């Protein structure tokens, strides 16, 4: 059943591939499933940020919850990473605070509010 839900979610993400928020990448293994979600992102940087986290997970880099700053396609992206660990899954949720472009323009969105405390999220 879990595999069927994953296939349906992947099919929906392909149909609505221009979405800006939510599931961006997933890794399905027999022992632990990994989900990477990006929130409050402009369309032009979402894929680059998801790829950075995907590469870090595949290379087994130690990701910790906290604030991160990335450069994606010459834009400076600032945001906060939240991690939830379950017995058979790990959720990486990245909430973007600001994207600053080389021409001085900036992007901010608050479509999704960050978790406010441990009652909302287990932070690791």
C-alpha positions in Angstrom: 0.0 0.0 0.0 2.9 2.4 0.8 4.3 1.9 -2.6 1.0 2.6 -4.3 0.6 5.9 -2.4 4.1 6.8 -3.4 3.4 6.1 -7.1 0.2 8.2 -6.9 2.0 11.1 -5.2 4.8 11.0 -7.9 2.2 10.9 -10.7 0.4 13.9 -9.2 3.7 15.8 -8.8 4.4 15.2 -12.5 1.0 16.5 -13.5 1.4 19.6 -11.4 5.1 20.1 -11.8 5.0 23.8 -11.7 3.9 23.9 -8.1 5.9 26.0 -5.8 5.4 24.3 -2.5 5.5 20.8 -1.0 7.1 17.6 -2.1 10.1 18.2 -4.3 12.2 15.0 -4.1 11.8 11.5 -2.6 14.0 8.5 -2.1 12.3 5.2 -1.7 14.3 2.5 0.0 13.3 -0.7 1.7 14.4 0.5 5.2 13.9 4.3 5.2 12.0 6.6 2.9 13.2 10.1 2.6 11.0 13.1 1.5 12.4 16.6 0.7 9.8 19.4 0.7 10.4 23.0 -0.2 8.0 25.8 1.0 7.5 29.5 0.1 9.8 29.1 -2.9 9.8 31.0 -6.2 9.5 28.6 -9.2 13.0 29.4 -10.5 14.9 28.3 -7.4 12.8 25.4 -6.1 14.4 22.7 -8.2 18.0 23.9 -7.4 17.3 23.9 -3.7 15.7 20.4 -3.8 18.7 19.1 -5.8 21.1 20.5 -3.2 19.4 18.6 -0.4 19.0 15.5 -2.5 22.7 15.4 -3.3 23.5 15.9 0.4 21.2 13.0 1.4 22.6 10.7 -1.4 26.2 11.5 -0.3 25.1 10.8 3.3 26.1 14.2 4.5 25.0 15.0 8.0 22.1 17.5 7.7 21.0 19.3 10.8 17.9 21.4 11.4 18.7 25.1 11.4 19.2 28.1 9.2 20.9 27.7 5.8 22.1 30.0 3.1 22.6 28.8 -0.5 23.5 30.2 -3.8 21.2 28.8 -6.5 21.5 30.2 -10.1 23.3 33.3 -8.8 20.4 34.0 -6.3 21.1 33.9 -2.5 18.5 31.7 -0.8 18.0 31.9 3.0 15.7 29.6 4.9 15.3 27.1 7.7 15.4 23.3 7.6 13.2 21.2 9.8 13.7 17.4 10.1 11.2 14.9 11.3 12.4 11.3 11.9 10.1 8.4 12.1 10.7 4.7 12.3 10.6 4.2 8.5 10.9 7.7 7.1 12.8 11.0 7.3 11.1 14.3 6.3 13.3 17.3 5.3 11.1 20.4 5.2 12.9 23.6 4.0 11.0 26.9 4.5 12.4 29.8 2.5 12.6 33.2 4.2 14.1 35.2 1.4 15.6 34.9 -2.1 17.8 37.8 -3.2 18.6 38.0 -6.9 21.8 39.5 -8.4 19.9 42.6 -9.7 18.9 43.5 -6.2 15.3 42.2 -6.3 14.1 40.0 -3.5 11.3 37.4 -3.1 9.5 36.6 0.1 6.4 34.5 0.6 4.4 33.4 3.6 2.0 30.9 2.0 3.2 28.3 4.6 4.1 29.4 8.1 7.1 27.7 9.7 6.4 25.4 12.7 6.3 27.4 15.9 7.7 24.9 18.4 8.2 21.4 19.5 4.5 20.8 19.6 4.4 21.4 15.9 7.6 19.6 14.9 10.3 17.4 16.3 13.4 19.3 15.6 16.7 17.4 15.1 
